[in-house]
Amino acid sequence: MLFCSNKNMKKLLALLIILIVIAFSWDLILKSKSLPSLLSLKNNFTQEKVRVVNEESNVINVVKKVSPSVVTIGIKDTISQSTDPFSQFFEMPEEEKQEDQYIGTGFVIKKEGIIVTNKHVVSTQAQYFVVDEKGKKYDVDKIYRDPSNDIGIISIKNVPAGGLPEISLGTSSNLQVGQSVIAIGTALGEFRNTVTTGVVSGLGRGITAGSSFRGFTEINPGNSGGPLLNADGQVIGVNTAVSGQGQNIGFAIPINIVKDSLDNFNSTGQFSRPFLGISYSIISQRAALLNEIPQGALVQQVVDGSSAQEAGITPGDIITKIDGKQINDSDATLAILISKKKVGDSINISLYKNGETKDLKVTLKQAPSQ
């Protein structure tokens, strides 16, 4: 039998109380250490929620601000139809019917009714019209085309007295990969003023439009010609093509190129662009090594009366350099180098002809109207 005196009992109780207090205090310390991390998680969640809400609000505000300046471009198509149910069995007279078809997008840059779109949207001779955000239709007066930059300018009729709301043009010189962007267009040529959001995934990438082998399609159905916008609602590009491989990748013309083309148009009343006068294909470095020829642009055709013909350039020649810059299959293609020049400028061409290299000085003429 165990026996404890009152004195020993008091000591034992005191020890137990001390142990309980120490344990309780240690539990509080552990909890207090985890408290900041819990608060941090809560704060992070709140901040993320606020960020998402702010981004959504900004997109909504941009769309409200810009949509009145975005228009849908359509074409009046004449179709033949018969009202007789037995027309498929017998030759019956058919009647023609006008049917409107949406084919692209554009945006207002001048309140007088001047609209920017892609050249390929309005490339054919047809009867075009424009529809604004509210559904009002305007007939197209004139179309100016810049095929070298795939830019079209439309002038419309019956503009209201106060004019149309102009869009704000930004700059494409300071774009960053990962930057948020907003696109507005007529999706699939049917749904007007459809909004898409995304990010800038790359800069300065060239594509070959219309090449099914490379997976690209020239026309972004309905969205072509529409504005690509930054977070401030400024146009930073013109949507022009999508990847044919279904990877949600789109391409846009930088707005600075468009502004240069517009400056040219405003000063001359037309698109005045330099023209060498050749068609060519690029010889890659690998093909050049295999065939023991220099890398460059292989001339396929020469336009009669062009600068190239006057300089003595003929099919089969290889242009290797322009003003000392090597022609390759990446960033210094012949078309890019020529587009940076003006009508009347002289360029120095290094030409590989009949196994020999020679230098030519060529004055660029104005491209024929298209």
MIFI-840947 format. One record per residue (C-alpha): residue in one letter; x, y, z. Coordinates in Angstrom, 2 decimals. Example, Ala and Ser with C-alpha at 12.3 -4.5 7.8 and 13.67 -1.06 7.14 Angstrom:
BEGIN
  type       xx       yy       zz
     a    12.30    -4.50     7.80
     s    13.67    -1.06     7.14
//
This chain:
BEGIN
  type       xx       yy       zz
     m     0.00     0.00     0.00
     l     1.32     3.43    -0.99
     f     1.23     6.14     1.58
     c     1.81     9.92     0.98
     s     1.99    12.53     3.61
     n     0.10    15.80     3.26
     k     3.37    17.52     2.66
     n     4.33    15.18    -0.14
     m     0.82    15.42    -1.60
     k     1.12    19.19    -1.82
     k     4.45    18.88    -3.62
     l     2.99    16.39    -6.09
     l    -0.01    18.61    -6.85
     a     2.25    21.60    -7.37
     l     4.40    19.62    -9.80
     l     1.34    18.52   -11.78
     i     0.05    22.08   -11.99
     i     3.43    23.27   -13.25
     l     3.50    20.52   -15.89
     i    -0.05    21.37   -17.00
     v     0.82    25.07   -17.27
     i     3.98    24.28   -19.25
     a     2.03    21.98   -21.61
     f    -0.70    24.56   -22.08
     s     1.86    27.27   -22.77
     w     3.69    25.11   -25.29
     d     0.41    24.44   -27.11
     l    -0.18    28.17   -27.34
     i     3.32    28.67   -28.70
     l     2.75    26.04   -31.38
     k    -0.57    27.60   -32.32
     s     0.90    31.07   -32.38
     k     3.63    29.86   -34.75
     s     1.07    28.47   -37.20
     l    -1.13    31.56   -36.94
     p     0.96    33.78   -39.26
     s     0.98    31.10   -41.96
     l    -2.81    30.78   -41.74
     l    -3.15    34.55   -41.96
     s    -0.75    34.55   -44.91
     l    -2.83    31.96   -46.75
     k    -5.99    33.95   -46.09
     n    -4.35    37.18   -47.27
     n    -2.99    35.51   -50.42
     f    -6.42    34.13   -51.23
     t    -8.02    37.55   -50.72
     q    -5.38    39.28   -52.84
     e    -5.81    36.70   -55.63
     k    -9.57    37.16   -55.52
     v    -9.18    40.95   -55.71
     r    -6.73    40.61   -58.61
     v    -9.11    38.39   -60.61
     v   -12.04    40.73   -59.95
     n    -9.95    43.74   -61.00
     e    -8.88    42.01   -64.23
     e   -12.47    41.12   -65.07
     s   -13.63    44.66   -64.33
     n   -10.87    46.08   -66.52
     v   -11.83    43.84   -69.46
     i   -15.47    44.85   -69.07
     n   -14.54    48.54   -68.99
     v   -12.30    48.23   -72.06
     v   -15.03    46.43   -74.01
     k   -17.61    49.10   -73.10
     k   -15.19    51.83   -74.11
     v   -14.04    50.33   -77.42
     s   -17.07    48.42   -78.78
     p   -18.77    51.52   -80.29
     s   -15.66    51.97   -82.49
     v   -15.59    48.34   -83.70
     v   -17.57    47.48   -86.82
     t   -18.49    44.36   -88.75
     i   -17.72    44.24   -92.47
     g   -20.12    42.44   -94.75
     i   -20.66    41.72   -98.39
     k   -23.88    41.69  -100.38
     d   -24.03    38.35  -102.12
     t   -26.49    37.59  -104.89
     i   -27.85    34.04  -104.86
     s   -30.25    32.32  -107.18
     q   -33.16    30.34  -105.86
     s   -36.39    28.84  -107.07
     t   -39.65    28.94  -105.16
     d   -41.04    25.87  -106.95
     p   -40.60    22.61  -104.93
     f   -40.30    20.60  -108.19
     s   -37.45    22.75  -109.57
     q   -34.93    19.99  -108.85
     f   -36.72    17.75  -111.39
     f   -37.56    20.31  -114.06
     e   -35.94    23.40  -115.50
     m   -37.78    26.19  -113.70
     p   -37.04    29.93  -113.76
     e   -34.99    31.09  -110.81
     e   -35.12    34.43  -109.04
     e   -32.16    36.28  -107.58
     k   -31.97    37.27  -103.94
     q   -29.58    39.57  -102.10
     e   -28.14    37.98   -98.98
     d   -25.86    39.75   -96.52
     q   -22.80    37.88   -95.35
     y   -20.44    38.97   -92.57
     i   -16.81    38.44   -93.55
     g   -14.61    40.48   -91.22
     t   -14.09    43.23   -88.67
     g   -12.73    46.77   -88.67
     f   -12.32    49.76   -86.36
     v   -12.95    53.49   -86.76
     i    -9.85    55.69   -86.80
     k   -11.53    58.91   -87.97
     k   -15.00    60.09   -87.01
     e   -15.74    60.98   -90.63
     g   -16.10    57.26   -91.32
     i   -12.55    56.03   -92.03
     i   -12.11    52.41   -90.98
     v    -9.08    50.11   -90.82
     t    -9.29    46.40   -91.62
     n    -7.21    43.73   -93.35
     k    -6.63    43.94   -97.09
     h    -7.62    40.29   -97.48
     v   -11.04    41.04   -95.96
     v   -11.84    43.46   -98.81
     s    -9.59    42.00  -101.50
     t   -12.21    41.42  -104.20
     q   -14.31    43.84  -106.23
     a   -17.69    43.52  -104.55
     q   -20.44    45.46  -102.82
     y   -19.36    45.87   -99.21
     f   -21.18    47.34   -96.22
     v   -20.38    48.08   -92.57
     v   -22.50    47.44   -89.45
     d   -21.84    49.27   -86.18
     e   -22.36    48.03   -82.62
     k   -26.02    49.06   -82.61
     g   -26.75    47.27   -85.89
     k   -26.88    50.33   -88.13
     k   -25.72    49.60   -91.68
     y   -23.49    51.87   -93.79
     d   -22.63    51.48   -97.46
     v   -18.94    51.53   -98.37
     d   -17.84    54.46  -100.51
     k   -14.18    53.72  -101.29
     i   -11.60    51.07  -100.44
     y    -7.84    51.57  -100.42
     r    -5.61    48.50  -100.24
     d    -2.04    47.99   -99.06
     p    -1.21    44.39  -100.04
     s     2.37    44.56   -98.78
     n     1.15    45.03   -95.20
     d    -2.28    43.38   -95.55
     i    -4.01    46.63   -94.60
     g    -7.24    47.99   -96.02
     i    -8.83    51.40   -95.44
     i   -12.57    51.81   -95.90
     s   -14.49    55.04   -96.36
     i   -18.23    54.77   -95.64
     k   -21.30    56.80   -96.62
     n   -24.16    58.29   -94.57
     v   -22.04    59.09   -91.49
     p   -24.10    60.83   -88.76
     a   -23.60    64.56   -88.20
     g   -21.60    64.00   -85.01
     g   -19.45    61.37   -86.65
     l   -18.51    57.92   -85.39
     p   -16.57    57.24   -82.16
     e   -12.85    56.98   -82.89
     i   -10.66    54.30   -81.38
     s    -7.39    55.14   -79.65
     l    -4.18    53.88   -81.29
     g    -1.41    52.76   -78.94
     t     2.12    51.62   -79.73
     s     3.61    48.21   -80.43
     s     7.20    49.24   -79.68
     n     7.11    48.35   -75.98
     l     5.05    45.15   -75.96
     q     6.12    42.42   -73.55
     v     5.68    38.65   -73.78
     g     3.05    37.70   -71.23
     q     1.20    41.00   -71.53
     s    -2.59    40.68   -71.35
     v    -4.49    41.56   -74.53
     i    -8.12    41.74   -75.64
     a    -9.52    41.05   -79.11
     i   -12.93    42.09   -80.42
     g   -14.35    40.74   -83.65
     t   -17.13    38.97   -85.51
     a   -16.39    35.40   -84.53
     l   -16.88    32.80   -87.28
     g   -18.33    35.53   -89.48
     e   -21.58    35.39   -87.51
     f   -21.32    36.64   -83.93
     r   -20.70    40.40   -83.91
     n   -18.59    42.09   -81.22
     t   -17.33    38.85   -79.68
     v   -14.64    39.34   -77.01
     t   -11.56    37.14   -76.53
     t    -8.79    37.58   -73.96
     g    -5.25    36.21   -73.97
     v    -1.60    37.10   -73.63
     v     1.22    38.08   -75.98
     s     2.98    34.75   -76.48
     g     5.67    35.97   -78.88
     l     6.93    38.99   -80.79
     g     8.30    39.47   -84.30
     r     7.21    36.11   -85.66
     g     6.57    35.89   -89.39
     i     4.05    33.55   -90.99
     t     3.24    32.35   -94.48
     a    -0.42    33.17   -94.99
     g    -2.56    30.66   -96.81
     s    -0.05    27.81   -96.56
     s    -1.86    24.64   -95.54
     f     1.48    22.80   -95.36
     r     2.73    25.08   -92.59
     g    -0.56    24.98   -90.74
     f    -1.61    28.59   -91.24
     t    -4.74    30.07   -92.73
     e    -4.85    33.54   -94.24
     i    -8.21    34.58   -92.91
     n    -9.19    34.48   -89.28
     p   -12.91    33.87   -89.95
     g   -14.79    37.03   -89.03
     n   -12.14    38.34   -86.62
     s    -9.72    39.45   -89.33
     g    -9.25    43.21   -89.31
     g   -10.42    43.63   -85.74
     p    -8.44    45.42   -83.02
     l    -6.02    43.79   -80.60
     l    -6.14    45.94   -77.45
     n    -4.02    46.55   -74.38
     a    -5.36    47.03   -70.85
     d    -5.93    50.74   -71.55
     g    -8.20    50.03   -74.51
     q    -5.63    51.17   -77.08
     v    -5.09    49.30   -80.34
     i    -1.70    47.59   -80.40
     g    -2.33    45.34   -83.40
     v    -4.73    44.24   -86.14
     n    -5.86    40.62   -85.88
     t    -5.06    38.92   -89.16
     a    -4.58    35.13   -89.00
     v    -4.91    32.06   -86.81
     s    -3.02    28.82   -86.62
     g    -4.63    26.07   -88.65
     q    -3.38    23.49   -86.16
     g    -6.04    24.34   -83.57
     q    -3.72    25.56   -80.81
     n    -5.55    28.85   -80.08
     i    -2.68    30.84   -81.54
     g    -3.48    34.05   -83.39
     f    -1.34    36.57   -85.25
     a    -1.67    40.33   -85.50
     i    -0.01    43.13   -87.48
     p     1.77    45.52   -85.06
     i    -0.03    48.86   -84.89
     n     3.18    50.78   -85.61
     i     3.29    49.22   -89.08
     v    -0.32    50.25   -89.57
     k     0.41    53.82   -88.42
     d     3.33    54.08   -90.87
     s     1.03    52.91   -93.65
     l    -1.63    55.42   -92.57
     d     0.92    58.27   -92.55
     n     1.85    57.30   -96.09
     f    -1.81    57.22   -97.08
     n    -2.62    60.57   -95.45
     s     0.25    62.33   -97.22
     t    -0.38    60.92  -100.71
     g    -4.05    59.94  -100.74
     q    -3.03    56.41  -101.65
     f    -0.72    53.65  -100.50
     s     2.60    54.55  -102.07
     r     5.07    51.75  -101.55
     p     8.44    50.83  -103.00
     f     8.55    48.03  -105.54
     l    11.52    46.01  -106.76
     g     9.43    43.99  -109.21
     i    10.29    40.33  -108.65
     s     8.76    37.15  -107.34
     y    11.17    34.89  -105.50
     s    11.64    31.96  -103.17
     i    14.07    31.80  -100.27
     i    17.01    29.40  -100.47
     s    17.64    28.07   -96.97
     q    21.11    27.56   -95.58
     r    20.73    23.79   -95.87
     a    19.56    23.98   -99.50
     a    22.43    26.35  -100.30
     l    25.00    23.94   -98.88
     l    23.51    20.93  -100.68
     n    23.49    22.73  -104.04
     e    26.74    24.63  -103.53
     i    25.11    28.01  -104.11
     p    24.81    31.06  -101.85
     q    21.89    31.53   -99.49
     g    19.43    34.22  -100.53
     a    16.36    34.99  -102.65
     l    16.08    33.00  -105.88
     v    14.45    35.21  -108.52
     q    11.59    33.41  -110.25
     q     9.90    36.18  -112.24
     v    10.69    39.80  -113.13
     v     7.96    42.37  -113.82
     d     8.27    44.23  -117.13
     g     9.36    47.84  -116.67
     s    10.23    47.33  -113.00
     s    13.34    48.49  -111.17
     a    14.66    44.92  -111.19
     q    14.35    44.60  -114.97
     e    16.04    47.95  -115.57
     a    18.92    46.85  -113.30
     g    19.44    43.67  -115.34
     i    18.07    41.16  -112.84
     t    16.73    38.01  -114.51
     p    15.05    34.76  -113.40
     g    17.59    32.35  -111.90
     d    19.65    35.08  -110.24
     i    20.12    34.94  -106.47
     i    19.93    38.13  -104.39
     t    22.24    37.54  -101.44
     k    22.35    40.95   -99.77
     i    20.56    44.29   -99.72
     d    22.57    47.23   -98.37
     g    25.00    44.74   -96.88
     k    22.33    42.76   -94.98
     q    22.26    39.03   -95.68
     i    19.01    37.61   -97.07
     n    18.02    34.60   -94.98
     d    14.92    32.64   -94.06
     s    14.30    34.27   -90.70
     d    14.31    37.98   -89.87
     a    15.96    39.70   -92.83
     t    13.89    38.58   -95.77
     l    13.90    40.63   -98.92
     a    10.29    41.79   -98.48
     i    10.99    43.18   -95.00
     l    14.09    45.05   -96.15
     i    12.28    46.56   -99.16
     s     9.26    47.57   -97.06
     k    11.50    49.77   -94.89
     k    12.44    51.88   -97.91
     k    10.57    54.66   -99.70
     v     9.73    55.20  -103.35
     g    12.78    56.76  -105.02
     d    15.29    55.30  -102.54
     s    18.38    53.60  -103.98
     i    19.50    50.24  -102.64
     n    22.69    48.24  -103.12
     i    22.05    44.65  -104.20
     s    24.58    41.84  -104.09
     l    23.63    39.42  -106.87
     y    24.85    35.91  -107.67
     k    24.55    35.55  -111.46
     n    26.00    32.80  -113.66
     g    28.43    31.68  -110.98
     e    29.69    35.18  -110.23
     t    28.81    37.80  -107.61
     k    28.20    41.38  -108.66
     d    26.94    44.55  -106.99
     l    24.08    46.62  -108.40
     k    22.61    49.97  -107.45
     v    18.82    49.95  -107.93
     t    16.34    52.83  -107.58
     l    12.98    51.66  -106.27
     k     9.86    52.63  -108.22
     q     6.31    52.89  -106.93
     a     4.32    49.70  -106.86
     p     1.46    49.48  -109.37
     s    -2.01    50.01  -107.92
     q    -3.96    46.87  -107.06
//
